[in-house]
Amino acid sequence: VGFGAVIRRGSWLKAGTVVQEHAIVGHAGFFTRRRPGRALRVIHAGGVEAGEAAEIGAFAVVFRAIHPAMTRIGARASIGTRVIVSHGCELGEAVSIAGGATLSGYVRVGPGAWIGPNAAVADRLSIGAGARVAIGATLVRSIPEGAVYAGLFARPHAAMRRISRALAR
C-alpha cells in the first residue's frame, strides 16, 4: 500500500494486491435521490473486493457498492492512474483500465478487456471478454466479446475509421 493511500472499511484486498500512492479504495461516494423539494443522500453500505495480484494505480478511486453488495476487481486486473471505478462495478480477471478512464455504476467488464485512457463508460453497461474501448471513447451501450469500439459516442472501430475517412474527404 503506497504512501497516502486510503483503504476504507468494507474493503477486502487479496494476496499480492498493490494499491499505489494516494489511491482510495472503498470510498463512500456521493449519490443522491431527488424528492420534491430536497435531495436525499444515499448511504453506501457495500464494500470492495480486490482479487489476487490486482493493481490499483496512484490517485485512483474505487467506490464501494451502494447496497450491501461489492464492487469487484478481478485477479490480476490493472486499474491505472486517476481511474474512477464507481459503485457496484465488476471487473473480470486480467482487465486493464488505462489512466483517466471513468466507469459509472454497475458496469460489468469481461475477462481480458481493455479500456483506454480517458474513456468514459455509462452506468449499467457490459463490456464483453477481450473487448477494447479506444482512447477517449464515450461508451453508451454494451459491447460484445472481442469488439473494438471508438469515438464519441463509441461505435465499432471500423465504422469510426470509415466516418473519419469520409470527413477527411
N, C-alpha and C positions, 0 to 999 in steps of 0.2 A: 504494500500500500504506500503510494507516494506521498510526499510532503503536502500537507494541506488538504488531502482527500478526506471526504466525509462519507462514512458508511452509517446510514440511519437504521433505526430499529426495523425489524422485519426483513432484513436483507440476509441472504444466505449465499456465501461465496464458497464454492467447492475448491478442492486442492488445485494448486497451481494458477488460480485466478490472479491476474495482475490488475490493479487499479492505479493509474498514473496520477501525477500531481494535480491537485485541485479538482478532481472529478467528484461528483456527488452521486452516490448510489442509494436509492430509496427515498428520494426527495418527495415530499407530500404534494407538490404541485399547487396549482391554483385553478380550480374548476368550479364554476357556479351554475346554478339553475335559476332561471328568471321566474319570478312570481309577480303578479300585479303589484306594482309599487315598490318592489325590492328584489335584491339578488341574494340567494342563499348559497353559502359556501358548502361544497360537498366534501365530506371527510374522506380521506384516502385511508382505508382500513386494510389494504392488501400489503404485499411485500414484493421483494425482488429476489429471484434465484438465478445465480450465475453458474453455469456448468464448468466442468474441469477445464483448466487452461484457457479460460476466456480472458480477453484483454479489453479493458475499458480505458480509453485514451484520456489524456490531460484535458481538463475543463469540460469533459462530457457530463451530461446529466441523464440519469436513468430514473424515471419516476416509478414509484410503487403503484400498484393497481388501486383503483378506487374502491372496489368491493373486496370482500375477503377472498381474494384470488392473488395470483402472482404475475408480475412482469417477468418473463423468462428469457434468459440468454443462453443459447446452446453451447455445448462443449466446443472449445477452440474457435468460438466466434470472436471477431475483432471489431471493436467499436472505436472509431477514430477520434481525433482531437475535435472538441467542440460539437460533438454529435448530441442530438436530443432524441432519446427513446422514451416516448410517452407511456402513460399508464396502460397496463394490460397487454402490451406488445409481446409477441412470442417470436424469438429468433431461433432458427434451426441450427444444427451443427455446422461449423465452419462458414458461417455467414460473415461477410465483410462489409462494413459500412464505413465509407471514407469520410474524411473531415468535413464538418459543417453541415452534414445531412440532418434532416428532421423527419422522424417518424411520428405521426399523430397517433392517437389512442387506438388500441386493439388491432394493430397491424400484424399480420402473420407473414413471416418470411421463411421460405423453404430452405432446406439444407443447401449449402454451397452457393447461395445467391450473393450478388454483389450490388451494392448501392453506391453510386458515385458521389464525389464531393459536391456539397451544396444541393443535393437532390432533396425534394420535398415529397412526402407520401401522405396523402389524405387518410383520415381515420377509417378503420374497419375494412381495409383492403387486404388482399392476399397477393403475395409475390411468390410465384412457383419456384420449385427447386432449380438451382442453377441459372435462374433468370438474372438479367443485368439491367439496371436502371442507370442510364448515362449521366454524365456530369451535368449538374444543374437542371435535370429534368423535374417536372412537376407532374406527379402521378396522381390521377383522379379516378382511375378504375383498376381493378385487379388484373394481373397479368399471368399468363400460363407458364408452366415449367419450360425452362430453356429460352424464353423470349428475351429480346433485347429491345428496350424502349428508350426513346429520347425525346427531348423537346418540351415546349410549354404550350399547351398541355401535352404530356407524353403520348407518343404514338409509336407503333412499331418502327424500329430504327430504319429499315429500308424505305418506309413511307416518308420519314423525315428527310432522308437523302434525296428522294425524288422532289419533295417540296422545295428543298434548298436549291437544287439544280434549276428548277422552274423559276424560282425567284431571281437567281443569278442571271438568267436569260433575259 
